[in-house]
Amino acid sequence: MGNIGEIGNYIPSSFIDWDSRVSAVIFLTGCNFRCPFCHNGLLVNEQVPALNDIKVLEHIKSRRSFLDGVVISGGEPTLDIKRLEKILFQLKEVGLPVKLDTNGSNPLALEMLISKGLIDAVAMDIKGPWEKYDMLCGRIVDKESIKRSIDLLISSEIEVEFRTTFVPALMDYDDLSKIERFLGGKAPWIVQCFKSENAMDEALRNTKGPSREILREKFPGAIIR
């Protein structure tokens, strides 16, 4: 089984992980949250064998003419910042832009990566309204760090989007409205429809997902996925 920060999965080509780009996707193992609705439980719990970094990066290099970028996801990629930084430096040598998926719990890491020019875009999860954050993360969360990450990203010059997974069994439309008001339209906001099949919390696996039509009607300013 892998350790925190190792490559636990790799998708050579994705058309959905970075809008308007064909991207390779690298998934790093480990996470400091235990969101009950998470569908990447094996990665989060480091229950997958580690892939060979050199082979993955060489494969990306061999296909760079077909790719528009690389997405680093997880898990939470910023847990082992030195390992992440090493991978990002190698990707920069390949000459491909990089998008980072993060839960926003490590604003210092984000600030460092942005200042060094190692990432070109960030997609940050906003789990829910502040009063439900701990429950939705399955952990007691330093919400001030989350807010610092939001402020940092909004004020940065890189490409930024915020994402919320709407889980009807745990949230309601008022919760989404609170998130929308907090973000204030300062960056694109994506509402992802919860898919129950592989949820970490088995109690959620037989619950219903949301209606995209109702979400589009109630939140016309959001991107519904």
Secondary structure by P-SEA (a helix, b strand, c coil): cccccccccccccccccccccbbbbbbbbbbcccccccccccccccccccccaaaaaaaaaaacccccbbbbbccccccaaaaaaaaaaaaaaabbbbbbbcccccaaaaaaaaaaccccbbbbbccccccccccccccccaaaaaaaaaaaaaacccbbbbbbbbccccccaaaaaaaaaaaccccbbbbbbbbcccccccccccbbbbbaaaaaaaccccccc
